[in-house]
Amino acid sequence: MARHRKPQTLPAVTLRARRQLGACLAGASALTATLLSLTVAPAAPPAPDRAPTGHMSPEPQAAP
C-alpha cells in the first residue's frame, strides 16, 4: 500500500504575500484598462451623412 505524505503547509507570510500580489495585479490591470479606454480614440469618426444606428441591422436595399 502506498504511503501518503502530509501536505506541506505554506507559511502565513507567503500566503499573505500571494494575496497581496494578486490584489495589486488586479488593481494595476483595472487602472491600465481605464486609462487605455480614456486615451485611445475611436478607429474612425462617425459618418456625417448617416444617423447613428446603434445595434440595429441595416435596412435591406432594393437592387437597381
N, C-alpha and C positions, 0 to 999 in steps of 0.2 A: 504494500500500500504506500502511496506517495505521501511524503511529508509536505506540509504547507508551512510556509514562513508567516510570521506575524507581519502584517503590512507596516511598512516604515512610516512613521508619523513625521510630518514636517514641523519644524519649529514655528511658533506663533509669529515670530518676526518675518519669516519667509512668506507665510500666508498673508500677513498684513501688507507686505511689500507687493505681492502679486495683485491683491485687490486694489491697492493704490495705483499701481501701474495701469491696470485695466481702466480705472476711472479716469486717469489722466489721458490715456489714449482715446477714450470715447469723447472726452471734452475737447481735445485738440481736433479730432475729426469733425465734430459738430461745428466748432468755430471756423475751421477751414472751409467747410461746405457753405456756411453762412457768408463768409467773406467772398468766396468764389461766386456765389449766386448774385451778390451785390455788384461785383466788378465786371462780370462778363456781360457783354452786350448781346442782344439777340442776333441771330445769324443774318437776318435781313429786315429792313423796316417794312411796316405794313403797306400794301399797295394803296395808293391814294384814290383809285377809281373803284375800289370794292369795299363793301361794308364787312366788318369782321363777322365771321360765321361761327366761331367757337368750335364746338364738337359736331356740328351738323354736317352731313354729307352734302356735296354739291348737287344741284338740280340736274337731272339728265337733259342734255341738249339735243335738239332735233337735228338730224343730218341734213345738210344743204342739198 
